[in-house]
Structures are given as structure tokens and as C-alpha cells.
Amino acid sequence: MWKYWTCGILGVWIVIMPYLGFPWEVHRILIVVTGIVIATLSFWLVSEKKIQARHNNDEPNEPEKTF
């Protein structure tokens, strides 16, 4: 859950960053670092979901009920 919150907070950070008055060099570095963190968290979330889905598929399924 904390990963979703972190992505949301970083998204807000990206939105307000132009209004904080950082020099261009600092602004560019912050944008790159923030992008790397967001990309890393996103790939991490996707890989966790795939692992979780694979784990759920390994468990025996209950027979489907037909009515």
C-alpha cells in the first residue's frame, strides 16, 4: 500500500515543482530522480502483481458451481 501512496505523492511533487522556484539545473535533476523513483516503483508493483497472480494460479481451484 505504501508504494501506491509514494507514487501519488511523487505525482503531486511533479505538479508543484515548477512553482517552487528551483534553479533550472536543480529542477532538471529533481525531475530525473523523481522519474526514476516512479518508474522503479511502478515496475516493482507490476512484478509483485504477476508473482501474486502466478502464486494464486498454483493453488488448486475449487470446482465451478453450475446452476
MMTF fields as JSON, N, C-alpha, C and O atoms, coordinates in Angstrom:
{
  "mmtfVersion": "1.0.0",
  "mmtfProducer": "UNKNOWN",
  "numBonds": 267,
  "numAtoms": 268,
  "numGroups": 67,
  "numChains": 1,
  "numModels": 1,
  "chainsPerModel": [1],
  "groupsPerChain": [67],
  "chainIdList": ["A"],
  "bondAtomList": [4, 2, 8, 6, 12, 10, 16, 14, 20, 18, 24, 22, 28, 26, 32, 30, 36, 34, 40, 38, 44, 42, 48, 46, 52, 50, 56, 54, 60, 58, 64, 62, 68, 66, 72, 70, 76, 74, 80, 78, 84, 82, 88, 86, 92, 90, 96, 94, 100, 98, 104, 102, 108, 106, 112, 110, 116, 114, 120, 118, 124, 122, 128, 126, 132, 130, 136, 134, 140, 138, 144, 142, 148, 146, 152, 150, 156, 154, 160, 158, 164, 162, 168, 166, 172, 170, 176, 174, 180, 178, 184, 182, 188, 186, 192, 190, 196, 194, 200, 198, 204, 202, 208, 206, 212, 210, 216, 214, 220, 218, 224, 222, 228, 226, 232, 230, 236, 234, 240, 238, 244, 242, 248, 246, 252, 250, 256, 254, 260, 258, 264, 262],
  "bondOrderList": [1, 1, 1, 1, 1, 1, 1, 1, 1, 1, 1, 1, 1, 1, 1, 1, 1, 1, 1, 1, 1, 1, 1, 1, 1, 1, 1, 1, 1, 1, 1, 1, 1, 1, 1, 1, 1, 1, 1, 1, 1, 1, 1, 1, 1, 1, 1, 1, 1, 1, 1, 1, 1, 1, 1, 1, 1, 1, 1, 1, 1, 1, 1, 1, 1, 1],
  "groupList": [{"groupName": "MET", "atomNameList": ["N", "CA", "C", "O"], "elementList": ["N", "C", "C", "O"], "formalChargeList": [0, 0, 0, 0], "bondAtomList": [1, 0, 2, 1, 3, 2], "bondOrderList": [1, 1, 2], "singleLetterCode": "M", "chemCompType": "L-PEPTIDE LINKING"}, {"groupName": "TRP", "atomNameList": ["N", "CA", "C", "O"], "elementList": ["N", "C", "C", "O"], "formalChargeList": [0, 0, 0, 0], "bondAtomList": [1, 0, 2, 1, 3, 2], "bondOrderList": [1, 1, 2], "singleLetterCode": "W", "chemCompType": "L-PEPTIDE LINKING"}, {"groupName": "LYS", "atomNameList": ["N", "CA", "C", "O"], "elementList": ["N", "C", "C", "O"], "formalChargeList": [0, 0, 0, 0], "bondAtomList": [1, 0, 2, 1, 3, 2], "bondOrderList": [1, 1, 2], "singleLetterCode": "K", "chemCompType": "L-PEPTIDE LINKING"}, {"groupName": "TYR", "atomNameList": ["N", "CA", "C", "O"], "elementList": ["N", "C", "C", "O"], "formalChargeList": [0, 0, 0, 0], "bondAtomList": [1, 0, 2, 1, 3, 2], "bondOrderList": [1, 1, 2], "singleLetterCode": "Y", "chemCompType": "L-PEPTIDE LINKING"}, {"groupName": "THR", "atomNameList": ["N", "CA", "C", "O"], "elementList": ["N", "C", "C", "O"], "formalChargeList": [0, 0, 0, 0], "bondAtomList": [1, 0, 2, 1, 3, 2], "bondOrderList": [1, 1, 2], "singleLetterCode": "T", "chemCompType": "L-PEPTIDE LINKING"}, {"groupName": "CYS", "atomNameList": ["N", "CA", "C", "O"], "elementList": ["N", "C", "C", "O"], "formalChargeList": [0, 0, 0, 0], "bondAtomList": [1, 0, 2, 1, 3, 2], "bondOrderList": [1, 1, 2], "singleLetterCode": "C", "chemCompType": "L-PEPTIDE LINKING"}, {"groupName": "GLY", "atomNameList": ["N", "CA", "C", "O"], "elementList": ["N", "C", "C", "O"], "formalChargeList": [0, 0, 0, 0], "bondAtomList": [1, 0, 2, 1, 3, 2], "bondOrderList": [1, 1, 2], "singleLetterCode": "G", "chemCompType": "PEPTIDE LINKING"}, {"groupName": "ILE", "atomNameList": ["N", "CA", "C", "O"], "elementList": ["N", "C", "C", "O"], "formalChargeList": [0, 0, 0, 0], "bondAtomList": [1, 0, 2, 1, 3, 2], "bondOrderList": [1, 1, 2], "singleLetterCode": "I", "chemCompType": "L-PEPTIDE LINKING"}, {"groupName": "LEU", "atomNameList": ["N", "CA", "C", "O"], "elementList": ["N", "C", "C", "O"], "formalChargeList": [0, 0, 0, 0], "bondAtomList": [1, 0, 2, 1, 3, 2], "bondOrderList": [1, 1, 2], "singleLetterCode": "L", "chemCompType": "L-PEPTIDE LINKING"}, {"groupName": "VAL", "atomNameList": ["N", "CA", "C", "O"], "elementList": ["N", "C", "C", "O"], "formalChargeList": [0, 0, 0, 0], "bondAtomList": [1, 0, 2, 1, 3, 2], "bondOrderList": [1, 1, 2], "singleLetterCode": "V", "chemCompType": "L-PEPTIDE LINKING"}, {"groupName": "PRO", "atomNameList": ["N", "CA", "C", "O"], "elementList": ["N", "C", "C", "O"], "formalChargeList": [0, 0, 0, 0], "bondAtomList": [1, 0, 2, 1, 3, 2], "bondOrderList": [1, 1, 2], "singleLetterCode": "P", "chemCompType": "L-PEPTIDE LINKING"}, {"groupName": "PHE", "atomNameList": ["N", "CA", "C", "O"], "elementList": ["N", "C", "C", "O"], "formalChargeList": [0, 0, 0, 0], "bondAtomList": [1, 0, 2, 1, 3, 2], "bondOrderList": [1, 1, 2], "singleLetterCode": "F", "chemCompType": "L-PEPTIDE LINKING"}, {"groupName": "GLU", "atomNameList": ["N", "CA", "C", "O"], "elementList": ["N", "C", "C", "O"], "formalChargeList": [0, 0, 0, 0], "bondAtomList": [1, 0, 2, 1, 3, 2], "bondOrderList": [1, 1, 2], "singleLetterCode": "E", "chemCompType": "L-PEPTIDE LINKING"}, {"groupName": "HIS", "atomNameList": ["N", "CA", "C", "O"], "elementList": ["N", "C", "C", "O"], "formalChargeList": [0, 0, 0, 0], "bondAtomList": [1, 0, 2, 1, 3, 2], "bondOrderList": [1, 1, 2], "singleLetterCode": "H", "chemCompType": "L-PEPTIDE LINKING"}, {"groupName": "ARG", "atomNameList": ["N", "CA", "C", "O"], "elementList": ["N", "C", "C", "O"], "formalChargeList": [0, 0, 0, 0], "bondAtomList": [1, 0, 2, 1, 3, 2], "bondOrderList": [1, 1, 2], "singleLetterCode": "R", "chemCompType": "L-PEPTIDE LINKING"}, {"groupName": "ALA", "atomNameList": ["N", "CA", "C", "O"], "elementList": ["N", "C", "C", "O"], "formalChargeList": [0, 0, 0, 0], "bondAtomList": [1, 0, 2, 1, 3, 2], "bondOrderList": [1, 1, 2], "singleLetterCode": "A", "chemCompType": "L-PEPTIDE LINKING"}, {"groupName": "SER", "atomNameList": ["N", "CA", "C", "O"], "elementList": ["N", "C", "C", "O"], "formalChargeList": [0, 0, 0, 0], "bondAtomList": [1, 0, 2, 1, 3, 2], "bondOrderList": [1, 1, 2], "singleLetterCode": "S", "chemCompType": "L-PEPTIDE LINKING"}, {"groupName": "GLN", "atomNameList": ["N", "CA", "C", "O"], "elementList": ["N", "C", "C", "O"], "formalChargeList": [0, 0, 0, 0], "bondAtomList": [1, 0, 2, 1, 3, 2], "bondOrderList": [1, 1, 2], "singleLetterCode": "Q", "chemCompType": "L-PEPTIDE LINKING"}, {"groupName": "ASN", "atomNameList": ["N", "CA", "C", "O"], "elementList": ["N", "C", "C", "O"], "formalChargeList": [0, 0, 0, 0], "bondAtomList": [1, 0, 2, 1, 3, 2], "bondOrderList": [1, 1, 2], "singleLetterCode": "N", "chemCompType": "L-PEPTIDE LINKING"}, {"groupName": "ASP", "atomNameList": ["N", "CA", "C", "O"], "elementList": ["N", "C", "C", "O"], "formalChargeList": [0, 0, 0, 0], "bondAtomList": [1, 0, 2, 1, 3, 2], "bondOrderList": [1, 1, 2], "singleLetterCode": "D", "chemCompType": "L-PEPTIDE LINKING"}],
  "groupTypeList": [0, 1, 2, 3, 1, 4, 5, 6, 7, 8, 6, 9, 1, 7, 9, 7, 0, 10, 3, 8, 6, 11, 10, 1, 12, 9, 13, 14, 7, 8, 7, 9, 9, 4, 6, 7, 9, 7, 15, 4, 8, 16, 11, 1, 8, 9, 16, 12, 2, 2, 7, 17, 15, 14, 13, 18, 18, 19, 12, 10, 18, 12, 10, 12, 2, 4, 11],
  "groupIdList": [1, 2, 3, 4, 5, 6, 7, 8, 9, 10, 11, 12, 13, 14, 15, 16, 17, 18, 19, 20, 21, 22, 23, 24, 25, 26, 27, 28, 29, 30, 31, 32, 33, 34, 35, 36, 37, 38, 39, 40, 41, 42, 43, 44, 45, 46, 47, 48, 49, 50, 51, 52, 53, 54, 55, 56, 57, 58, 59, 60, 61, 62, 63, 64, 65, 66, 67],
  "secStructList": [7, 2, 2, 2, 2, 2, 2, 2, 2, 2, 2, 2, 2, 2, 2, 2, 4, 4, 4, 1, 7, 7, 7, 2, 2, 2, 2, 2, 2, 2, 2, 2, 2, 2, 2, 2, 2, 2, 2, 2, 2, 2, 2, 2, 2, 2, 2, 2, 2, 2, 2, 2, 2, 2, 2, 2, 2, 2, 1, 7, 7, 7, 7, 7, 7, 7, 7],
  "xCoordList": [0.813, 0.0, 0.867, 0.511, 1.979, 2.841, 3.388, 3.688, 3.52, 4.047, 3.055, 3.459, 1.77, 0.757, 0.758, 0.67, 0.859, 0.912, 2.151, 2.087, 3.273, 4.509, 4.377, 4.8, 3.801, 3.589, 2.671, 2.913, 1.636, 0.728, 1.404, 1.214, 2.184, 2.894, 3.923, 4.075, 4.622, 5.589, 4.9, 5.447, 3.71, 2.944, 2.584, 2.684, 2.166, 1.87, 3.146, 3.118, 4.257, 5.558, 5.887, 6.344, 5.653, 5.917, 5.035, 5.481, 3.792, 2.869, 3.28, 3.212, 3.709, 4.02, 5.467, 5.79, 6.328, 7.745, 8.021, 8.894, 7.332, 7.643, 7.38, 7.955, 6.53, 6.166, 7.037, 6.827, 8.012, 8.843, 10.073, 10.757, 10.364, 11.435, 12.844, 13.794, 12.988, 14.332, 15.075, 14.459, 16.4, 17.178, 17.018, 16.722, 17.214, 16.975, 17.771, 17.238, 19.028, 19.86, 19.297, 19.221, 18.908, 18.337, 16.993, 16.699, 16.201, 14.887, 15.032, 14.3, 15.98, 16.192, 16.63, 16.145, 17.539, 17.998, 16.837, 16.683, 16.025, 14.886, 13.868, 13.301, 13.64, 12.709, 13.236, 12.478, 14.519, 15.108, 15.051, 14.654, 15.44, 15.434, 14.009, 13.769, 13.068, 11.675, 11.151, 10.437, 11.488, 11.07, 11.627, 10.932, 12.88, 13.495, 12.794, 12.537, 12.483, 11.796, 10.397, 9.996, 9.659, 8.315, 8.376, 7.573, 9.318, 9.45, 9.806, 9.245, 10.728, 11.127, 9.955, 9.72, 9.22, 8.056, 7.0, 6.384, 6.791, 5.785, 6.158, 5.322, 7.418, 7.853, 7.798, 7.474, 8.11, 8.062, 6.622, 6.381, 5.669, 4.265, 3.769, 3.056, 4.144, 3.726, 4.308, 3.612, 5.586, 6.2, 5.578, 5.417, 5.229, 4.569, 3.213, 2.84, 2.473, 1.155, 1.286, 0.48, 2.294, 2.495, 2.864, 2.358, 3.734, 4.127, 2.923, 2.725, 2.114, 0.93, -0.068, -0.663, -0.254, -1.174, -0.668, -1.449, 0.63, 1.208, 1.032, 0.734, 1.217, 1.059, -0.394, -0.652, -1.333, -2.75, -3.151, -4.048, -2.512, -2.831, -2.269, -2.767, -1.246, -0.665, -1.539, -1.442, -2.39, -3.259, -4.357, -4.812, -4.785, -5.861, -7.145, -7.525, -7.788, -9.032, -10.205, -10.232, -11.171, -12.394, -13.211, -13.19, -13.921, -14.743, -15.802, -16.336, -16.086, -17.082, -18.474, -18.778, -19.3, -20.683, -21.524, -21.438, -22.316, -23.229, -24.634, -24.979, -25.43, -26.818, -27.736, -28.955],
  "yCoordList": [-1.186, 0.0, 1.265, 2.264, 1.218, 2.41, 2.789, 3.956, 1.8, 2.099, 2.943, 3.834, 2.668, 3.465, 4.903, 5.856, 5.046, 6.378, 7.132, 8.328, 6.431, 7.072, 7.568, 8.682, 6.762, 7.187, 8.406, 9.328, 8.42, 9.561, 10.83, 11.903, 10.707, 11.864, 12.375, 13.586, 11.477, 11.905, 12.569, 13.494, 12.104, 12.76, 14.189, 15.095, 14.389, 15.748, 16.579, 17.758, 15.98, 16.665, 17.18, 18.312, 16.346, 16.742, 17.931, 18.829, 17.933, 19.008, 20.335, 21.374, 20.32, 21.589, 22.044, 23.195, 21.182, 21.522, 22.777, 23.559, 23.003, 24.208, 25.513, 26.549, 25.468, 26.68, 26.923, 27.901, 26.045, 26.175, 27.052, 27.398, 27.414, 28.352, 27.786, 28.518, 26.491, 25.905, 26.408, 26.666, 26.549, 26.849, 25.708, 24.575, 26.01, 25.042, 23.753, 22.666, 23.853, 22.652, 21.749, 20.532, 22.348, 21.58, 20.984, 19.825, 21.773, 21.31, 20.084, 19.106, 20.142, 19.02, 17.768, 16.674, 17.914, 16.764, 16.171, 14.95, 17.015, 16.523, 15.797, 14.785, 16.306, 15.64, 14.257, 13.287, 14.157, 12.871, 11.889, 10.739, 12.32, 11.421, 10.984, 9.81, 11.915, 11.569, 10.583, 9.642, 10.783, 9.852, 8.46, 7.467, 8.389, 7.082, 6.374, 5.172, 7.118, 6.514, 6.035, 4.932, 6.847, 6.449, 5.219, 4.299, 5.193, 4.036, 2.78, 1.712, 2.902, 1.747, 1.212, 0.004, 2.105, 1.663, 1.022, 0.028, 1.579, 1.027, -0.377, -1.281, -0.56, -1.897, -2.879, -4.051, -2.406, -3.248, -3.686, -4.854, -2.769, -3.111, -4.121, -5.063, -3.929, -4.856, -6.244, -7.249, -6.298, -7.61, -8.301, -9.522, -7.542, -8.149, -8.712, -9.794, -7.989, -8.478, -9.741, -10.66, -9.804, -11.013, -12.193, -13.297, -11.977, -13.051, -13.515, -14.714, -12.558, -12.899, -13.677, -14.647, -13.261, -13.971, -15.38, -16.331, -15.511, -16.824, -17.717, -18.905, -17.146, -17.91, -18.355, -19.479, -17.487, -17.837, -18.904, -19.7, -18.941, -19.961, -21.325, -22.339, -21.38, -22.644, -23.383, -24.603, -22.648, -23.287, -24.059, -23.646, -25.179, -25.943, -25.125, -24.498, -25.145, -24.396, -25.211, -26.436, -24.512, -25.191, -25.472, -24.686, -26.582, -26.856, -25.763, -25.251, -25.427, -24.397, -24.955, -26.109, -24.105, -24.498, -24.079, -22.946, -24.987, -24.669, -24.775, -25.713, -23.844, -23.841, -23.984, -24.003],
  "zCoordList": [0.0, 0.0, 0.0, -0.625, 0.688, 0.769, -0.599, -0.849, -1.491, -2.827, -3.625, -4.372, -3.473, -4.155, -3.629, -4.403, -2.3, -1.7, -2.168, -2.451, -2.248, -2.686, -4.123, -4.432, -4.998, -6.392, -6.441, -7.22, -5.631, -5.605, -5.113, -5.684, -4.062, -3.52, -4.523, -4.687, -5.186, -6.195, -7.382, -7.981, -7.719, -8.777, -8.405, -9.232, -7.163, -6.688, -6.683, -7.037, -6.289, -6.299, -7.698, -7.858, -8.706, -10.093, -10.489, -11.203, -10.024, -10.379, -9.749, -10.406, -8.477, -7.804, -8.001, -7.706, -8.482, -8.604, -9.449, -9.072, -10.555, -11.339, -10.579, -10.913, -9.581, -8.848, -7.614, -6.897, -7.357, -6.162, -6.384, -5.421, -7.615, -7.903, -7.841, -7.568, -8.09, -8.126, -9.36, -10.394, -9.255, -10.468, -11.48, -11.101, -12.757, -13.819, -13.625, -13.846, -13.218, -13.058, -11.954, -12.119, -10.842, -9.728, -10.15, -9.858, -10.823, -11.29, -12.191, -12.041, -13.126, -14.046, -13.294, -13.583, -12.335, -11.548, -10.752, -10.704, -10.132, -9.35, -10.23, -9.818, -11.428, -12.355, -12.727, -12.729, -13.04, -13.431, -12.269, -12.456, -11.077, -9.908, -9.587, -9.304, -9.629, -9.361, -10.403, -10.055, -11.654, -12.708, -12.509, -12.722, -12.102, -11.844, -10.694, -10.764, -9.635, -8.481, -8.878, -8.508, -9.621, -10.05, -10.951, -10.795, -11.89, -12.784, -11.996, -12.242, -11.057, -10.247, -9.438, -9.404, -8.786, -8.019, -8.91, -8.527, -10.086, -10.999, -11.457, -11.442, -11.865, -12.28, -11.115, -11.304, -9.917, -8.724, -8.458, -8.155, -8.566, -8.35, -9.381, -9.035, -10.645, -11.7, -11.457, -11.607, -11.082, -10.852, -9.642, -9.646, -8.61, -7.454, -7.83, -7.377, -8.654, -9.072, -9.907, -9.76, -10.787, -11.589, -10.709, -10.909, -9.744, -8.826, -8.025, -7.826, -7.563, -6.786, -7.643, -7.173, -8.892, -9.783, -10.077, -10.107, -10.291, -10.538, -9.312, -9.441, -8.129, -6.89, -6.722, -6.291, -7.057, -6.934, -7.942, -7.664, -9.096, -10.097, -9.728, -10.216, -8.88, -8.466, -7.462, -7.329, -6.756, -5.77, -6.49, -7.556, -5.911, -6.555, -6.584, -5.595, -7.708, -7.876, -7.381, -7.502, -6.824, -6.424, -7.683, -8.63, -7.69, -8.875, -9.029, -8.045, -10.264, -10.524, -10.261, -10.566, -9.69, -9.423, -10.619, -11.092, -11.085, -12.184, -11.684, -10.966, -12.048, -11.593, -12.762, -12.59]
}
